[in-house]
Amino acid sequence: EPLAAVALAFTPPAYFALGILGLSVIASLSGRSLLKGAISGLVGLMIATVGTDPVSGVPRFTFGYPDLLGGIRPILIMLGLFAVSEMLIQISEPAWAKAAGRDVRLKLPAWPTWKRMFKPHAIGTVIGTVEGVTPGAGGTIAAFMSYNEARRWSSAPEEFGKGSVEGIAAPECANNVVTATALVPLLSLGIPGSNSAAILLGGFMIHGLTPGPMLFEKAPQVVYGLYGGLLVANIAMFLIGLVILTPCVWLVNRPKPWLIAFILALVVSGVYAIEQSMFDVGIVLAAGVIGYAMRRLDVPMLPMVLGVVLGFMVESNYRRSLVLANGSHRVFLDDPVSLGLLATAILLTAYSLWREFGSKREVSA
């Protein structure tokens, strides 16, 4: 009930402020150059404007291609930036060192590692809970914000981006928490909190079930079945991870050309299978070339992904808020949730900038 009340408090101005809070992470994800990070984030926001205007319905930046009317899905950009660009990088570099099969052992983290991951786990749990309860926020925003906060509160922030266990623990924990908490607005209000929850909503409708307060009275077995399924799924994830770890190590030790060709074929076939569209495949390959150039020029890619993911959310709720307020920007200050989120975004951005420039002054000194 308390979490459902929080979800109901989110109006279009609050969603806009939530998006701005997510974008405030860019200052921390920009690496050594804040300017490059800002440019990367701006390009991501520009990509998010491609498609149909969320208020007027007018096509924008489609250049006559009907495939662009629905916009460019963030997953296509992410696959290109991270997967395809990595393949292009690996083609131009020597083969990586191989691990001998006899040296591969299943080994759980030692106690010092568990102790180090306690703080990022706590951060991921809190942010994942809030983002999951917020309808429409989803795991992507929670993962980015958790990564940023874990880096902000870490005693070794310089290790982030270089294999830090904290940088893995926080976003993965948040992503897993969102999976469960996204069911709160779905079951209590009938509002999906993520893409998977929206699919589950469709499944409920097919079986004649209407999510909402009455679902707990009319079909409590369904609700308890979901809770039990989540518990089993988490246990299964752990066990399956232990089983497939050794085959995965064997796989990455195959000859490099074979592995790159296999991954690239998997990416292309997977993208094509989504909507049987070669246009989507072209977008992924183009994003891969852009990602390759960004890597070579040392331009951070995470701000761009964040801009693509949050761009529609920020713009659409900004426009809706102005329509509701007859063009007055005061609506963002009158809404208490919006005001609080905007103030938090300003404070986080100011702190990130102060820390960034402070560290540069220390290095110069």
C-alpha positions in Angstrom: 0.0 0.0 0.0 2.7 2.6 0.8 4.5 1.8 -2.4 1.3 2.0 -4.4 0.8 5.5 -2.9 4.2 6.5 -4.0 3.4 5.3 -7.6 0.2 7.4 -7.6 2.1 10.5 -6.6 4.0 10.5 -10.0 2.4 13.0 -12.4 3.8 14.1 -15.8 5.9 16.9 -14.1 7.3 14.3 -11.7 8.1 11.9 -14.5 9.9 14.8 -16.3 11.9 15.5 -13.1 12.7 11.8 -12.7 14.1 11.8 -16.2 16.2 14.9 -15.4 17.5 13.2 -12.3 18.5 10.3 -14.5 20.3 12.6 -16.9 22.2 14.2 -14.0 24.2 11.0 -14.0 25.9 12.1 -17.2 28.3 14.3 -15.2 29.6 11.2 -13.4 29.7 9.0 -16.5 31.8 11.4 -18.6 35.2 10.1 -17.6 38.1 12.4 -18.1 36.3 14.9 -20.3 33.0 16.5 -19.2 32.6 18.2 -22.6 32.8 14.9 -24.4 30.3 13.4 -22.1 27.9 16.3 -22.6 28.2 16.0 -26.3 27.6 12.2 -26.1 24.5 12.7 -24.0 23.2 15.4 -26.3 23.6 13.1 -29.3 21.6 10.5 -27.5 18.8 13.0 -26.8 18.8 14.0 -30.5 18.4 10.3 -31.5 15.5 10.1 -29.1 13.6 12.8 -31.0 13.5 10.7 -34.2 10.0 9.5 -34.9 6.5 10.8 -34.3 6.0 13.8 -32.1 4.5 12.6 -28.8 1.9 15.4 -28.6 1.1 16.6 -32.1 1.7 13.3 -33.9 3.9 15.0 -36.6 6.8 12.9 -38.0 10.2 14.3 -37.1 13.6 13.5 -38.7 12.2 10.4 -40.5 13.5 11.6 -43.9 10.7 9.8 -45.6 11.5 6.4 -44.1 8.3 4.8 -42.6 10.5 2.5 -40.4 11.5 5.6 -38.4 8.0 6.7 -37.6 8.0 4.7 -34.4 11.4 6.1 -33.4 14.7 4.3 -32.9 14.5 1.7 -30.1 17.2 2.1 -27.4 18.1 -1.6 -27.7 19.3 -1.1 -31.3 21.6 1.7 -30.3 23.0 -0.3 -27.3 23.6 -3.4 -29.4 25.5 -1.3 -31.9 27.5 0.8 -29.4 28.5 -2.0 -27.2 28.4 -5.3 -29.2 29.2 -4.3 -32.8 31.8 -1.7 -31.9 33.5 -4.2 -29.6 33.7 -6.6 -32.5 35.3 -3.9 -34.6 37.8 -3.1 -31.9 38.7 -6.8 -31.4 39.3 -7.2 -35.2 42.0 -4.6 -35.1 43.7 -5.9 -31.9 45.8 -9.0 -31.2 44.1 -12.1 -29.7 43.5 -12.1 -26.0 45.3 -14.4 -23.6 43.7 -17.8 -23.3 42.9 -19.5 -20.0 44.1 -23.1 -19.8 41.1 -25.5 -19.4 42.7 -27.2 -16.3 43.0 -23.9 -14.5 39.2 -23.1 -14.7 37.6 -23.5 -11.4 34.2 -22.6 -10.0 35.0 -20.2 -7.1 32.7 -18.1 -5.1 33.9 -14.6 -4.0 35.9 -14.5 -0.8 34.6 -12.8 2.4 36.5 -9.5 1.7 34.9 -9.3 -1.7 31.4 -9.9 -0.2 32.1 -7.2 2.4 33.2 -4.8 -0.3 29.9 -5.4 -2.3 27.7 -4.7 0.7 27.4 -1.0 0.1 26.8 -1.2 -3.7 24.2 -4.0 -3.0 22.4 -1.6 -0.6 22.5 1.2 -3.1 21.1 -1.0 -5.8 18.4 -2.3 -3.6 17.1 1.1 -2.6 17.3 2.6 -6.1 15.8 -0.5 -7.7 12.9 -0.5 -5.2 12.1 3.2 -6.0 12.5 2.8 -9.7 10.5 -0.4 -9.8 7.6 1.0 -8.0 7.6 4.0 -10.3 5.5 3.0 -13.4 7.5 3.3 -16.6 10.9 3.8 -15.1 12.2 0.3 -15.6 15.5 -1.4 -14.9 17.7 0.6 -17.3 17.3 3.9 -15.4 17.8 2.0 -12.1 21.0 0.3 -13.3 22.5 3.6 -14.5 21.6 5.5 -11.4 22.9 2.6 -9.2 26.2 2.5 -11.1 26.6 6.3 -10.7 25.8 6.3 -7.0 28.0 3.3 -6.3 30.9 5.1 -8.0 30.1 8.3 -6.1 30.2 6.5 -2.7 33.0 4.1 -3.5 36.4 4.3 -1.8 38.0 3.4 -5.1 36.0 5.2 -7.9 39.0 5.1 -10.2 38.5 1.3 -10.6 35.0 1.8 -12.2 35.1 1.0 -15.9 38.0 -1.3 -15.4 36.4 -4.4 -13.9 35.4 -3.1 -10.5 33.2 -5.6 -8.6 31.3 -2.7 -7.1 30.4 -1.4 -10.6 29.0 -4.8 -11.4 27.2 -5.5 -8.1 25.2 -2.2 -7.9 23.5 -2.1 -11.3 22.9 -5.9 -11.4 21.3 -5.7 -7.9 19.1 -2.8 -9.0 18.1 -4.5 -12.2 17.1 -7.7 -10.3 15.2 -5.7 -7.6 13.2 -3.8 -10.3 12.0 -7.2 -11.7 10.2 -7.8 -8.5 9.1 -4.3 -7.4 7.7 -3.6 -10.9 4.9 -6.0 -10.0 3.8 -3.6 -7.2 2.1 -1.0 -9.5 1.0 -3.8 -11.9 -0.8 -5.8 -9.2 -2.1 -2.9 -7.1 -3.0 -0.4 -9.8 -3.0 -2.3 -13.1 -0.1 -0.1 -14.3 3.0 -1.9 -15.7 6.3 -0.8 -14.2 8.5 -2.2 -16.9 8.4 -3.8 -20.4 8.2 -7.3 -18.9 5.4 -6.2 -16.6 3.5 -4.9 -19.6 3.8 -8.3 -21.2 2.6 -9.9 -18.0 -0.4 -7.5 -18.0 -1.3 -8.8 -21.4 -1.1 -12.4 -20.1 -3.5 -11.4 -17.3 -6.0 -10.0 -19.7 -5.8 -13.1 -21.9 -6.8 -15.2 -18.9 -9.6 -12.8 -17.8 -7.7 -11.4 -14.8 -7.9 -7.7 -14.1 -4.9 -6.4 -12.1 -5.8 -4.2 -9.2 -6.9 -4.3 -5.6 -9.6 -6.9 -6.3 -7.1 -9.3 -7.8 -5.9 -10.1 -4.2 -9.4 -11.1 -3.3 -10.6 -12.8 -6.4 -7.4 -14.7 -7.4 -4.9 -14.7 -4.5 -3.4 -17.9 -5.8 -2.1 -16.0 -8.8 -0.4 -13.3 -6.7 1.2 -15.9 -4.4 2.2 -17.9 -7.4 4.1 -14.9 -8.8 5.9 -14.4 -5.4 6.9 -18.1 -5.4 8.0 -17.9 -9.0 10.3 -15.0 -8.3 11.9 -16.9 -5.4 12.4 -20.0 -7.6 13.7 -17.8 -10.5 16.4 -16.2 -8.3 17.6 -19.6 -7.0 17.6 -21.0 -10.5 19.7 -18.0 -11.8 22.3 -18.8 -9.2 22.4 -22.5 -10.0 22.3 -22.1 -13.8 25.1 -19.6 -13.5 27.3 -22.1 -11.7 26.6 -24.7 -14.3 27.2 -22.7 -17.5 30.3 -20.8 -16.2 32.8 -23.5 -17.3 31.3 -23.8 -20.8 31.4 -20.0 -21.2 35.1 -20.0 -20.3 35.6 -22.7 -22.9 33.7 -20.7 -25.5 35.8 -17.6 -25.1 38.9 -19.6 -25.6 37.9 -20.5 -29.1 39.9 -18.9 -32.0 39.2 -15.2 -32.1 37.9 -15.0 -35.7 35.4 -17.8 -35.0 34.1 -16.1 -31.9 33.8 -12.7 -33.4 31.9 -14.1 -36.4 29.6 -16.1 -34.2 28.8 -13.1 -32.0 28.2 -10.8 -34.9 25.9 -13.4 -36.6 24.1 -13.8 -33.3 23.6 -10.0 -33.0 22.4 -9.6 -36.6 20.0 -12.6 -36.5 18.6 -11.5 -33.1 17.9 -7.9 -34.3 16.3 -9.2 -37.5 14.1 -11.6 -35.5 12.6 -8.8 -33.5 10.5 -7.4 -36.3 12.0 -9.1 -39.4 13.4 -5.7 -40.4 16.7 -5.2 -42.3 16.3 -1.5 -41.6 16.9 -2.3 -37.9 20.0 -4.3 -38.8 21.3 -1.3 -40.6 20.7 0.9 -37.6 22.6 -1.5 -35.4 25.6 -1.7 -37.8 25.6 2.2 -38.2 25.5 2.5 -34.4 28.4 0.1 -34.2 30.5 2.2 -36.6 29.7 5.3 -34.5 30.6 3.4 -31.3 33.9 2.4 -32.9 34.7 6.0 -33.7 33.7 7.1 -30.1 36.0 4.5 -28.6 38.9 5.6 -30.8 38.3 9.3 -29.9 37.8 8.4 -26.2 34.3 9.7 -26.1 32.2 8.0 -23.4 29.2 5.9 -24.7 27.2 5.6 -21.5 25.9 9.3 -21.7 24.7 8.6 -25.2 22.8 5.5 -24.2 21.3 7.4 -21.2 20.1 10.1 -23.5 18.5 7.6 -25.9 16.8 5.8 -23.0 15.5 8.9 -21.2 15.0 11.2 -24.1 11.4 10.2 -24.9 10.4 10.1 -21.2 11.8 13.6 -20.6 10.4 15.2 -23.7 6.9 13.6 -23.7 6.3 14.4 -20.0 7.7 17.9 -20.4 5.3 18.6 -23.3 2.3 17.0 -21.4 3.1 19.1 -18.3 3.1 22.3 -20.3 -0.2 21.3 -22.0 -1.8 20.7 -18.6 -0.5 24.0 -17.3 -1.3 26.1 -20.4 2.4 26.6 -21.1 3.4 27.7 -17.6 6.7 26.2 -16.4 5.6 26.8 -12.8 3.9 23.4 -12.9 7.3 21.8 -12.3 7.7 23.8 -9.0 4.2 23.4 -7.8 4.3 19.7 -7.9 6.2 18.6 -4.7 7.5 15.4 -6.1 8.8 17.2 -9.2 10.4 19.9 -7.1 12.1 17.4 -4.9 13.5 15.4 -7.8 14.7 18.5 -9.6 16.4 19.8 -6.5 18.1 16.4 -6.0 19.2 16.4 -9.7 20.8 19.9 -9.2 22.6 18.9 -6.0 23.9 15.6 -7.6 25.1 17.5 -10.7 26.8 20.2 -8.6 28.4 17.6 -6.4 29.7 15.6 -9.4 31.1 18.8 -11.0 32.7 19.9 -7.8 34.3 16.4 -7.4 35.4 16.3 -11.0 37.0 19.7 -11.1 38.4 19.2 -7.5 40.2 16.0 -8.6 41.6 17.8 -11.7 43.0 20.6 -9.5 44.6 18.0 -7.2 46.2 16.2 -10.2 47.5 19.6 -11.5 48.9 20.5 -8.1 
